[in-house]
């Protein structure tokens, strides 16, 4: 029995490679999964999928005659020769009597042109007329716009919770960076009392890998650290992770735009919508403008299009 072991990023890809090497179809082989593939974390620590593919056996190769069946040389009959039916006779044109309107087969038939009446001479019945509906009855009322979701009140952390959150965030960051293959990484943490969050600055050789395209890898690292720290602490806590001052510069630009929007709202008394941003940046804007007596903030939208809306306070 011929068999082969192949690897691939997924089980399907490994099986396809084995089929090409054996020159067989999928229904002609048996597949045994040795190892499932793993994508790792953020593309690091990836493991390939490994399968063992063997050819199926369909029993003995004895002729059918020995098994009580028909011999192989008689299993197939030669195709029968087509019958020669000869030329097909031509169809004669029909002729009708003068009463039917056709005189010797010439001229149009009046019976075909005359409209037929229903049996019994009754006229076709018409469907009963539907009562007229008032104008606008088919129109559905417009759906009301979704109300902005209120911001959840954050529970203040005690000094003991702050120290525990800093230690958890530092250890979690080191473990994630080690799984990503970044050795020798260090994370220095401190507590930001104004924004009530853990500030972590990562330093390591090859730190440029953490930024990614437009800081996407750094945002993912921050999200994972926040989720795991909150789960271990059993209390909601925000963790801010930065490298090469990337997020610090980005936050400065977001706060500048938020302040400009607040000034426009104070003058025009109309809402101002910021560009869509991630949850950490929205939280930064909410907490920064929370002490402004003339404006209020809320979030609207779903998913990656969720944004902060600045509105004037009632009575201001």
C-alpha positions as a LaTeX table, in Angstrom:
\begin{tabular}{lrrr}
\hline
Residue & $x$ (\AA) & $y$ (\AA) & $z$ (\AA) \\
\hline
Unk1 & 0.00 & 0.00 & 0.00 \\
Unk2 & 1.54 & 3.27 & $-1.14$ \\
Unk3 & 1.37 & 6.15 & 1.37 \\
Unk4 & 2.97 & 9.55 & 1.83 \\
Unk5 & 3.18 & 12.29 & 4.47 \\
Unk6 & 2.82 & 15.95 & 3.47 \\
Unk7 & 2.67 & 19.32 & 5.20 \\
Unk8 & 0.83 & 22.54 & 4.44 \\
Unk9 & $-0.56$ & 25.66 & 6.06 \\
Unk10 & $-3.95$ & 23.90 & 6.29 \\
Unk11 & $-5.14$ & 20.28 & 6.19 \\
Unk12 & $-6.74$ & 20.81 & 2.78 \\
Unk13 & $-3.51$ & 22.19 & 1.35 \\
Unk14 & $-1.50$ & 19.25 & 2.73 \\
Unk15 & $-3.97$ & 16.73 & 1.25 \\
Unk16 & $-3.83$ & 18.48 & $-2.11$ \\
Unk17 & $-0.03$ & 18.25 & $-2.15$ \\
Unk18 & $-0.20$ & 14.52 & $-1.36$ \\
Unk19 & $-2.73$ & 13.88 & $-4.13$ \\
Unk20 & $-0.49$ & 15.59 & $-6.66$ \\
Unk21 & 2.50 & 13.52 & $-5.52$ \\
Unk22 & 0.55 & 10.23 & $-5.74$ \\
Unk23 & $-1.33$ & 11.15 & $-8.90$ \\
Unk24 & $-4.66$ & 10.07 & $-7.39$ \\
Unk25 & $-8.06$ & 11.59 & $-6.73$ \\
Unk26 & $-9.56$ & 12.35 & $-3.33$ \\
Unk27 & $-11.97$ & 9.39 & $-3.49$ \\
Unk28 & $-9.07$ & 7.01 & $-4.14$ \\
Unk29 & $-7.15$ & 7.68 & $-0.92$ \\
Unk30 & $-7.55$ & 7.56 & 2.85 \\
Unk31 & $-6.43$ & 10.59 & 4.88 \\
Unk32 & $-5.10$ & 10.51 & 8.44 \\
Unk33 & $-4.51$ & 13.86 & 10.16 \\
Unk34 & $-1.28$ & 13.79 & 12.14 \\
Unk35 & $-1.22$ & 17.44 & 13.24 \\
Unk36 & $-3.72$ & 20.27 & 12.90 \\
Unk37 & $-2.37$ & 23.57 & 11.60 \\
Unk38 & $-2.10$ & 26.56 & 13.94 \\
Unk39 & $-2.03$ & 30.21 & 12.83 \\
Unk40 & $-0.29$ & 31.35 & 16.02 \\
Unk41 & $-0.68$ & 34.85 & 17.45 \\
Unk42 & $-0.49$ & 37.76 & 15.03 \\
Unk43 & 1.23 & 35.50 & 12.52 \\
Unk44 & 3.92 & 34.30 & 14.92 \\
Unk45 & 4.30 & 30.76 & 16.31 \\
Unk46 & 2.56 & 29.24 & 13.33 \\
Unk47 & 2.53 & 25.41 & 13.01 \\
Unk48 & 1.96 & 23.58 & 9.70 \\
Unk49 & $-0.68$ & 20.91 & 9.21 \\
Unk50 & 0.61 & 17.35 & 8.64 \\
Unk51 & $-1.35$ & 14.46 & 7.08 \\
Unk52 & $-0.66$ & 10.85 & 6.06 \\
Unk53 & $-2.32$ & 9.82 & 2.77 \\
Unk54 & $-2.52$ & 6.17 & 1.63 \\
Unk55 & $-4.05$ & 4.57 & $-1.45$ \\
Unk56 & $-7.29$ & 2.62 & $-1.00$ \\
Unk57 & $-7.51$ & $-1.12$ & $-1.79$ \\
Unk58 & $-10.60$ & $-2.31$ & $-3.63$ \\
Unk59 & $-10.32$ & $-6.11$ & $-2.99$ \\
Unk60 & $-8.82$ & $-8.90$ & $-5.17$ \\
Unk61 & $-8.24$ & $-8.58$ & $-8.89$ \\
Unk62 & $-9.85$ & $-11.99$ & $-9.80$ \\
Unk63 & $-11.95$ & $-12.12$ & $-12.97$ \\
Unk64 & $-15.70$ & $-11.81$ & $-12.53$ \\
Unk65 & $-16.31$ & $-15.30$ & $-14.02$ \\
Unk66 & $-14.77$ & $-16.98$ & $-10.97$ \\
Unk67 & $-17.05$ & $-15.01$ & $-8.64$ \\
Unk68 & $-20.22$ & $-16.30$ & $-10.33$ \\
Unk69 & $-20.73$ & $-13.28$ & $-12.55$ \\
Unk70 & $-20.59$ & $-12.86$ & $-16.29$ \\
Unk71 & $-17.14$ & $-13.17$ & $-17.92$ \\
Unk72 & $-15.34$ & $-9.95$ & $-18.65$ \\
Unk73 & $-15.16$ & $-10.74$ & $-22.36$ \\
Unk74 & $-18.97$ & $-10.92$ & $-22.48$ \\
Unk75 & $-19.75$ & $-8.06$ & $-20.13$ \\
Unk76 & $-19.68$ & $-5.56$ & $-22.96$ \\
Unk77 & $-21.67$ & $-6.06$ & $-26.14$ \\
Unk78 & $-20.88$ & $-4.35$ & $-29.41$ \\
Unk79 & $-23.25$ & $-1.50$ & $-30.17$ \\
Unk80 & $-26.14$ & $-2.42$ & $-32.47$ \\
Unk81 & $-26.06$ & $-1.03$ & $-35.97$ \\
Unk82 & $-28.61$ & 1.70 & $-36.65$ \\
Unk83 & $-31.71$ & 0.61 & $-38.52$ \\
Unk84 & $-32.27$ & 1.84 & $-42.04$ \\
Unk85 & $-35.84$ & 3.04 & $-42.07$ \\
Unk86 & $-35.71$ & 4.50 & $-45.54$ \\
Unk87 & $-36.90$ & 7.90 & $-46.68$ \\
Unk88 & $-39.67$ & 9.48 & $-44.63$ \\
Unk89 & $-42.91$ & 10.01 & $-46.66$ \\
Unk90 & $-43.89$ & 13.57 & $-47.36$ \\
Unk91 & $-46.91$ & 14.93 & $-45.55$ \\
Unk92 & $-49.79$ & 16.00 & $-47.77$ \\
Unk93 & $-51.39$ & 19.39 & $-47.16$ \\
Unk94 & $-54.79$ & 19.25 & $-45.50$ \\
Unk95 & $-57.90$ & 20.37 & $-47.33$ \\
Unk96 & $-61.11$ & 21.49 & $-45.75$ \\
Unk97 & $-64.65$ & 21.74 & $-46.94$ \\
Unk98 & $-66.06$ & 25.06 & $-48.12$ \\
Unk99 & $-68.16$ & 25.24 & $-44.97$ \\
Unk100 & $-65.05$ & 25.55 & $-42.85$ \\
Unk101 & $-63.88$ & 28.50 & $-44.91$ \\
Unk102 & $-61.07$ & 26.76 & $-46.84$ \\
Unk103 & $-61.84$ & 26.26 & $-50.54$ \\
Unk104 & $-59.59$ & 23.57 & $-51.79$ \\
Unk105 & $-56.98$ & 24.41 & $-49.22$ \\
Unk106 & $-56.71$ & 28.04 & $-50.31$ \\
Unk107 & $-57.55$ & 31.17 & $-48.32$ \\
Unk108 & $-57.64$ & 31.84 & $-44.60$ \\
Unk109 & $-60.02$ & 29.97 & $-42.31$ \\
Unk110 & $-62.78$ & 32.06 & $-40.80$ \\
Unk111 & $-63.16$ & 29.64 & $-37.89$ \\
Unk112 & $-59.69$ & 30.51 & $-36.68$ \\
Unk113 & $-60.29$ & 34.25 & $-36.98$ \\
Unk114 & $-63.64$ & 34.09 & $-35.20$ \\
Unk115 & $-63.34$ & 34.48 & $-31.39$ \\
Unk116 & $-64.43$ & 31.38 & $-29.51$ \\
Unk117 & $-67.13$ & 31.56 & $-26.86$ \\
Unk118 & $-67.16$ & 29.59 & $-23.67$ \\
Unk119 & $-69.39$ & 26.60 & $-23.29$ \\
Unk120 & $-73.00$ & 27.53 & $-22.61$ \\
Unk121 & $-72.55$ & 30.95 & $-24.21$ \\
Unk122 & $-71.55$ & 32.62 & $-20.95$ \\
Unk123 & $-69.09$ & 35.43 & $-20.93$ \\
Unk124 & $-65.83$ & 34.95 & $-19.03$ \\
Unk125 & $-66.16$ & 35.87 & $-15.41$ \\
Unk126 & $-64.22$ & 38.83 & $-14.11$ \\
Unk127 & $-62.49$ & 38.92 & $-10.76$ \\
Unk128 & $-64.31$ & 40.99 & $-8.16$ \\
Unk129 & $-62.98$ & 44.49 & $-7.85$ \\
Unk130 & $-60.76$ & 45.08 & $-4.83$ \\
Unk131 & $-61.74$ & 47.96 & $-2.55$ \\
Unk132 & $-59.58$ & 50.99 & $-3.04$ \\
Unk133 & $-57.01$ & 51.54 & $-0.30$ \\
Unk134 & $-56.46$ & 54.99 & 1.11 \\
Unk135 & $-53.42$ & 56.85 & $-0.12$ \\
Unk136 & $-50.32$ & 56.03 & 1.84 \\
Unk137 & $-51.73$ & 52.80 & 3.30 \\
Unk138 & $-48.95$ & 50.67 & 1.75 \\
Unk139 & $-46.24$ & 52.87 & 3.10 \\
Unk140 & $-44.56$ & 51.60 & 6.22 \\
Unk141 & $-43.64$ & 54.06 & 8.92 \\
Unk142 & $-39.94$ & 54.93 & 8.85 \\
Unk143 & $-37.78$ & 53.24 & 11.42 \\
Unk144 & $-36.57$ & 55.52 & 14.15 \\
Unk145 & $-32.87$ & 56.24 & 14.22 \\
Unk146 & $-31.01$ & 54.19 & 16.85 \\
Unk147 & $-30.40$ & 56.13 & 20.00 \\
Unk148 & $-26.77$ & 56.58 & 21.02 \\
Unk149 & $-25.66$ & 54.06 & 23.60 \\
Unk150 & $-24.78$ & 55.64 & 26.93 \\
Unk151 & $-21.25$ & 55.34 & 28.18 \\
Unk152 & $-20.79$ & 52.71 & 30.88 \\
Unk153 & $-19.67$ & 54.01 & 34.23 \\
Unk154 & $-16.20$ & 52.78 & 35.10 \\
Unk155 & $-15.52$ & 51.41 & 38.54 \\
Unk156 & $-12.51$ & 53.18 & 40.09 \\
Unk157 & $-9.62$ & 50.89 & 40.98 \\
Unk158 & $-8.08$ & 50.76 & 44.41 \\
Unk159 & $-4.31$ & 51.24 & 44.88 \\
Unk160 & $-3.95$ & 47.49 & 45.29 \\
Unk161 & $-5.83$ & 46.93 & 42.02 \\
Unk162 & $-3.55$ & 49.43 & 40.27 \\
Unk163 & $-0.39$ & 47.61 & 41.39 \\
Unk164 & $-1.86$ & 44.25 & 40.39 \\
Unk165 & $-2.92$ & 45.60 & 36.98 \\
Unk166 & 0.56 & 46.96 & 36.28 \\
Unk167 & 2.19 & 43.65 & 37.17 \\
Unk168 & $-0.28$ & 41.64 & 35.09 \\
Unk169 & 0.08 & 43.87 & 32.06 \\
Unk170 & 3.88 & 43.68 & 32.19 \\
Unk171 & 3.95 & 39.87 & 32.45 \\
Unk172 & 1.30 & 39.41 & 29.75 \\
Unk173 & 3.17 & 41.66 & 27.35 \\
Unk174 & 6.40 & 39.73 & 27.84 \\
Unk175 & 4.64 & 36.39 & 27.20 \\
Unk176 & 2.93 & 37.62 & 24.03 \\
Unk177 & 6.15 & 39.14 & 22.68 \\
Unk178 & 7.98 & 35.88 & 23.39 \\
Unk179 & 5.35 & 33.93 & 21.44 \\
Unk180 & 5.77 & 36.40 & 18.58 \\
Unk181 & 9.46 & 35.55 & 18.46 \\
Unk182 & 10.68 & 38.92 & 19.82 \\
Unk183 & 13.31 & 38.06 & 22.41 \\
Unk184 & 14.83 & 40.46 & 24.92 \\
Unk185 & 11.73 & 42.69 & 25.04 \\
Unk186 & 11.09 & 44.87 & 28.09 \\
Unk187 & 7.89 & 46.63 & 29.16 \\
Unk188 & 7.88 & 49.54 & 31.58 \\
Unk189 & 4.49 & 50.32 & 33.11 \\
Unk190 & 3.07 & 53.26 & 35.06 \\
Unk191 & $-0.38$ & 54.45 & 36.11 \\
Unk192 & $-2.06$ & 57.37 & 34.32 \\
Unk193 & $-4.36$ & 58.96 & 36.90 \\
Unk194 & $-5.99$ & 61.43 & 34.47 \\
Unk195 & $-7.17$ & 58.74 & 32.05 \\
Unk196 & $-7.20$ & 55.94 & 34.66 \\
Unk197 & $-5.24$ & 53.42 & 32.63 \\
Unk198 & $-2.02$ & 51.43 & 32.69 \\
Unk199 & 0.68 & 52.96 & 30.49 \\
Unk200 & 3.13 & 50.42 & 29.03 \\
Unk201 & 6.10 & 51.27 & 26.83 \\
Unk202 & 7.72 & 48.34 & 24.99 \\
Unk203 & 11.39 & 48.31 & 23.99 \\
Unk204 & 13.05 & 45.47 & 22.09 \\
Unk205 & 15.39 & 44.85 & 19.14 \\
Unk206 & 13.44 & 44.90 & 15.90 \\
Unk207 & 10.65 & 46.87 & 17.51 \\
Unk208 & 9.52 & 48.09 & 14.08 \\
Unk209 & 7.63 & 44.79 & 13.68 \\
Unk210 & 5.18 & 45.89 & 16.37 \\
Unk211 & 3.94 & 48.87 & 14.40 \\
Unk212 & 2.80 & 47.10 & 11.26 \\
Unk213 & 0.74 & 48.93 & 8.66 \\
Unk214 & $-0.71$ & 52.06 & 10.28 \\
Unk215 & $-0.09$ & 50.61 & 13.74 \\
Unk216 & $-2.44$ & 47.64 & 13.29 \\
Unk217 & $-0.12$ & 45.16 & 15.02 \\
Unk218 & 0.36 & 47.53 & 17.96 \\
Unk219 & $-3.42$ & 47.98 & 18.27 \\
Unk220 & $-3.90$ & 44.20 & 18.30 \\
Unk221 & $-1.23$ & 43.82 & 20.98 \\
Unk222 & $-2.93$ & 46.49 & 23.08 \\
Unk223 & $-6.33$ & 44.82 & 22.66 \\
Unk224 & $-5.03$ & 41.38 & 23.70 \\
Unk225 & $-3.23$ & 42.79 & 26.73 \\
Unk226 & $-6.33$ & 44.70 & 27.86 \\
Unk227 & $-8.63$ & 41.67 & 27.50 \\
Unk228 & $-6.31$ & 39.26 & 29.34 \\
Unk229 & $-5.49$ & 41.74 & 32.11 \\
Unk230 & $-9.19$ & 42.44 & 32.69 \\
Unk231 & $-9.94$ & 38.72 & 32.85 \\
Unk232 & $-7.15$ & 38.00 & 35.33 \\
Unk233 & $-7.92$ & 41.03 & 37.50 \\
Unk234 & $-11.69$ & 40.36 & 37.32 \\
Unk235 & $-12.22$ & 44.11 & 37.00 \\
Unk236 & $-12.32$ & 46.29 & 33.88 \\
Unk237 & $-9.01$ & 48.02 & 33.30 \\
Unk238 & $-7.63$ & 49.91 & 30.29 \\
Unk239 & $-4.08$ & 49.17 & 29.13 \\
Unk240 & $-2.21$ & 51.51 & 26.80 \\
Unk241 & 0.73 & 49.95 & 24.89 \\
Unk242 & 3.13 & 52.11 & 22.90 \\
Unk243 & 6.39 & 51.67 & 21.00 \\
Unk244 & 8.62 & 54.32 & 19.40 \\
Unk245 & 6.15 & 57.01 & 20.60 \\
Unk246 & 3.72 & 55.99 & 17.86 \\
Unk247 & 0.51 & 56.09 & 19.90 \\
Unk248 & 1.63 & 59.16 & 21.81 \\
Unk249 & 1.85 & 61.16 & 18.58 \\
Unk250 & $-1.41$ & 59.70 & 17.32 \\
Unk251 & $-3.26$ & 60.58 & 20.54 \\
Unk252 & $-2.02$ & 64.15 & 20.28 \\
Unk253 & $-3.54$ & 64.44 & 16.79 \\
Unk254 & $-6.86$ & 62.92 & 17.92 \\
Unk255 & $-7.13$ & 65.27 & 20.92 \\
Unk256 & $-6.39$ & 68.27 & 18.72 \\
Unk257 & $-9.19$ & 67.29 & 16.35 \\
Unk258 & $-11.57$ & 66.67 & 19.26 \\
Unk259 & $-10.89$ & 70.09 & 20.72 \\
Unk260 & $-11.47$ & 71.69 & 17.32 \\
Unk261 & $-14.81$ & 69.85 & 17.07 \\
Unk262 & $-15.82$ & 71.04 & 20.54 \\
Unk263 & $-15.12$ & 74.66 & 19.55 \\
Unk264 & $-17.27$ & 74.26 & 16.43 \\
Unk265 & $-20.13$ & 72.82 & 18.49 \\
Unk266 & $-20.00$ & 75.73 & 20.93 \\
Unk267 & $-20.31$ & 78.25 & 18.10 \\
Unk268 & $-22.81$ & 76.47 & 15.81 \\
Unk269 & $-24.84$ & 74.61 & 18.47 \\
Unk270 & $-24.89$ & 71.61 & 16.10 \\
Unk271 & $-23.40$ & 68.12 & 16.52 \\
Unk272 & $-19.90$ & 67.39 & 15.23 \\
Unk273 & $-18.80$ & 63.86 & 14.26 \\
Unk274 & $-15.20$ & 62.74 & 14.45 \\
Unk275 & $-13.63$ & 60.16 & 12.16 \\
Unk276 & $-14.10$ & 56.45 & 13.06 \\
Unk277 & $-11.54$ & 55.23 & 15.58 \\
Unk278 & $-10.76$ & 52.26 & 17.81 \\
Unk279 & $-12.23$ & 51.91 & 21.34 \\
Unk280 & $-9.09$ & 53.15 & 23.08 \\
Unk281 & $-9.13$ & 56.44 & 21.15 \\
Unk282 & $-12.86$ & 56.90 & 21.69 \\
Unk283 & $-12.36$ & 56.42 & 25.42 \\
Unk284 & $-9.61$ & 59.04 & 25.35 \\
Unk285 & $-11.93$ & 61.60 & 23.71 \\
Unk286 & $-14.82$ & 60.85 & 26.10 \\
Unk287 & $-12.68$ & 61.27 & 29.20 \\
Unk288 & $-10.93$ & 64.39 & 27.89 \\
Unk289 & $-14.16$ & 66.26 & 27.08 \\
Unk290 & $-16.06$ & 64.96 & 30.12 \\
Unk291 & $-15.18$ & 68.06 & 32.16 \\
Unk292 & $-16.24$ & 70.55 & 29.46 \\
Unk293 & $-19.43$ & 72.25 & 30.76 \\
Unk294 & $-20.74$ & 73.17 & 27.27 \\
Unk295 & $-20.49$ & 69.88 & 25.32 \\
Unk296 & $-21.28$ & 66.21 & 25.78 \\
Unk297 & $-20.04$ & 63.16 & 23.88 \\
Unk298 & $-21.49$ & 59.82 & 22.78 \\
Unk299 & $-20.61$ & 57.04 & 20.34 \\
Unk300 & $-22.63$ & 55.94 & 17.32 \\
Unk301 & $-22.17$ & 53.42 & 14.51 \\
Unk302 & $-21.11$ & 49.80 & 14.52 \\
Unk303 & $-17.84$ & 47.94 & 14.13 \\
Unk304 & $-14.97$ & 49.78 & 12.45 \\
Unk305 & $-17.29$ & 52.71 & 11.58 \\
Unk306 & $-18.08$ & 53.57 & 15.20 \\
Unk307 & $-17.24$ & 57.19 & 15.94 \\
Unk308 & $-17.53$ & 59.89 & 18.63 \\
Unk309 & $-20.23$ & 62.57 & 18.29 \\
Unk310 & $-19.83$ & 65.88 & 20.12 \\
Unk311 & $-23.12$ & 67.67 & 20.95 \\
Unk312 & $-23.98$ & 70.86 & 22.83 \\
Unk313 & $-25.32$ & 70.38 & 26.33 \\
Unk314 & $-28.94$ & 71.27 & 26.87 \\
Unk315 & $-29.27$ & 74.78 & 28.33 \\
Unk316 & $-25.78$ & 75.89 & 27.31 \\
\hline
\end{tabular}
